[in-house]
Amino acid sequence: MGIVKLGIGLHDRVFGAVEGLAGNWFLGLAARIVFSSVLLVFFLNSVATKVGSGFPDMFILQIGAYAQILPSIAEAAGYDISAINLFPWKIIVLAGTCAEFVLPIMLLLGVFTRLTNVSLIGFIVVMSIVDIQFHGLDTASIGARFECVHDSVIADQQLLWIFPLIYLAVKGGWPISVDTILSKMRPQFYSPSAIRITDGITITTASKTRRLIVSRLKIRMLSSIENTGAAATIGTIVIMSPSNKAVFSENVARQNSVPAAKNQ
């Protein structure tokens, strides 16, 4: 039993240290780097086959874009772009090409990470449908779950593509990302659904009601709020988040008639 306890203790210490070092930054950053290192150039090269070369042709869709995304439509039009309707076909091809270029770059930089990854998941699903329905992907290339073949295009490869995207869509890419910079540019506060000042201050949110009484020297909390602290200087109310960030601040004047607080 002593050896077992020693092994468990060693296991907990080692992997506890690893988890502590990784913190909340490692997995999101690793998922973005792994996905981008494998697929960023793939997507950018795919975009290059859909547009012309040089300026300004690099901003103009070529017939290859329609042949890849809507092969039956391109064939029906005799591979003549002018014979393809603007709505919906040209708009679909333009949107798909822009998404294929913009979304992988946004993912690498961590810009609107959750929305970007949900969009990329949708893009890959649509790409798979096009490959199956329009490009006639065979059964072996489509693959299946839990079989000995491990390199089918749809069931294996694109499923592995999607997994880091699912993680990032759920957890985000924080804190090493453009999203972190953007978050510091906007105020961090609880958005109360109702604020009023009477003899004290009542702040009502969707989940909790916080009741604070203003005194000359301090703010006294009447109701216990789990994992939330309160601190103040005279004339200012500051509600602290669990991470000790000031998430709501309201200046008040202690007068005979206290004016209504502004909803921030």
WOCOR-V163658 format. One record per residue. N is the residue number from 1. RES is the residue in three letters. PHI is phi in whole degrees, 0 to 359 (NA if undefined). PSI is psi in whole degrees, 0 to 359 (999 if undefined). Layout:
BEGIN
N,RES,PHI,PSI
N,RES,PHI,PSI
END
This chain:
BEGIN
1,MET,NA,326
2,GLY,297,320
3,ILE,294,320
4,VAL,298,314
5,LYS,297,321
6,LEU,297,317
7,GLY,296,317
8,ILE,296,317
9,GLY,297,318
10,LEU,296,317
11,HIS,303,311
12,ASP,296,320
13,ARG,293,316
14,VAL,295,308
15,PHE,283,336
16,GLY,295,320
17,ALA,294,319
18,VAL,298,315
19,GLU,297,322
20,GLY,294,320
21,LEU,292,321
22,ALA,291,326
23,GLY,54,218
24,ASN,254,13
25,TRP,254,332
26,PHE,289,309
27,LEU,295,318
28,GLY,297,316
29,LEU,294,317
30,ALA,297,318
31,ALA,298,318
32,ARG,293,317
33,ILE,292,317
34,VAL,297,311
35,PHE,299,314
36,SER,292,322
37,SER,295,332
38,VAL,271,321
39,LEU,240,349
40,LEU,300,309
41,VAL,294,325
42,PHE,302,312
43,PHE,293,318
44,LEU,295,321
45,ASN,295,323
46,SER,297,319
47,VAL,297,320
48,ALA,298,332
49,THR,282,350
50,LYS,259,347
51,VAL,236,170
52,GLY,282,179
53,SER,251,147
54,GLY,78,174
55,PHE,263,135
56,PRO,263,8
57,ASP,298,338
58,MET,294,347
59,PHE,255,7
60,ILE,244,128
61,LEU,291,138
62,GLN,256,172
63,ILE,298,335
64,GLY,300,329
65,ALA,296,317
66,TYR,288,324
67,ALA,294,329
68,GLN,278,317
69,ILE,272,318
70,LEU,229,69
71,PRO,300,322
72,SER,292,324
73,ILE,291,317
74,ALA,297,320
75,GLU,293,318
76,ALA,296,331
77,ALA,272,6
78,GLY,66,28
79,TYR,55,36
80,ASP,248,112
81,ILE,300,324
82,SER,295,340
83,ALA,270,358
84,ILE,266,132
85,ASN,294,144
86,LEU,298,312
87,PHE,246,126
88,PRO,260,354
89,TRP,293,312
90,LYS,295,324
91,ILE,294,319
92,ILE,298,314
93,VAL,294,319
94,LEU,296,314
95,ALA,297,318
96,GLY,295,320
97,THR,292,317
98,CYS,298,317
99,ALA,297,320
100,GLU,295,332
101,PHE,273,315
102,VAL,280,314
103,LEU,299,315
104,PRO,297,326
105,ILE,291,318
106,MET,298,322
107,LEU,297,314
108,LEU,300,320
109,LEU,278,343
110,GLY,76,48
111,VAL,257,122
112,PHE,46,55
113,THR,304,312
114,ARG,295,312
115,LEU,297,319
116,THR,299,317
117,ASN,287,323
118,VAL,298,319
119,SER,295,320
120,LEU,293,323
121,ILE,299,314
122,GLY,299,320
123,PHE,297,316
124,ILE,293,322
125,VAL,298,314
126,VAL,297,319
127,MET,300,320
128,SER,294,318
129,ILE,297,317
130,VAL,298,317
131,ASP,299,321
132,ILE,282,311
133,GLN,280,323
134,PHE,254,330
135,HIS,260,1
136,GLY,63,44
137,LEU,299,133
138,ASP,281,170
139,THR,299,321
140,ALA,296,322
141,SER,287,328
142,ILE,290,316
143,GLY,77,186
144,ALA,205,168
145,ARG,281,146
146,PHE,53,57
147,GLU,229,172
148,CYS,286,336
149,VAL,285,129
150,HIS,245,0
151,ASP,234,26
152,SER,293,149
153,VAL,294,314
154,ILE,272,300
155,ALA,292,331
156,ASP,254,297
157,GLN,297,308
158,GLN,287,336
159,LEU,295,318
160,LEU,292,328
161,TRP,300,317
162,ILE,286,331
163,PHE,302,310
164,PRO,297,332
165,LEU,292,322
166,ILE,297,316
167,TYR,301,313
168,LEU,292,326
169,ALA,294,326
170,VAL,277,314
171,LYS,261,340
172,GLY,82,173
173,GLY,254,18
174,TRP,293,164
175,PRO,266,354
176,ILE,270,86
177,SER,194,165
178,VAL,295,329
179,ASP,304,323
180,THR,296,318
181,ILE,296,316
182,LEU,296,324
183,SER,294,331
184,LYS,282,350
185,MET,267,356
186,ARG,239,151
187,PRO,294,142
188,GLN,257,110
189,PHE,204,156
190,TYR,288,139
191,SER,262,97
192,PRO,286,142
193,SER,281,339
194,ALA,205,133
195,ILE,228,130
196,ARG,215,151
197,ILE,244,124
198,THR,239,246
199,ASP,280,350
200,GLY,211,209
201,ILE,227,131
202,THR,246,125
203,ILE,244,119
204,THR,246,124
205,THR,247,181
206,ALA,295,332
207,SER,250,330
208,LYS,219,157
209,THR,245,126
210,ARG,250,129
211,ARG,242,116
212,LEU,240,139
213,ILE,250,130
214,VAL,272,125
215,SER,241,179
216,ARG,291,324
217,LEU,250,343
218,LYS,203,172
219,ILE,248,125
220,ARG,255,127
221,MET,272,125
222,LEU,271,330
223,SER,245,142
224,SER,284,131
225,ILE,240,118
226,GLU,294,131
227,ASN,59,23
228,THR,228,128
229,GLY,256,170
230,ALA,223,139
231,ALA,215,154
232,ALA,199,154
233,THR,256,172
234,ILE,298,128
235,GLY,84,2
236,THR,227,135
237,ILE,254,129
238,VAL,230,123
239,ILE,259,127
240,MET,263,142
241,SER,278,171
242,PRO,302,332
243,SER,270,13
244,ASN,66,29
245,LYS,262,142
246,ALA,287,107
247,VAL,260,346
248,PHE,207,131
249,SER,223,135
250,GLU,216,123
251,ASN,278,135
252,VAL,227,154
253,ALA,246,130
254,ARG,273,97
255,GLN,232,176
256,ASN,297,320
257,SER,241,110
258,VAL,273,125
259,PRO,292,158
260,ALA,291,139
261,ALA,285,148
262,LYS,276,138
263,ASN,282,114
264,GLN,271,999
END
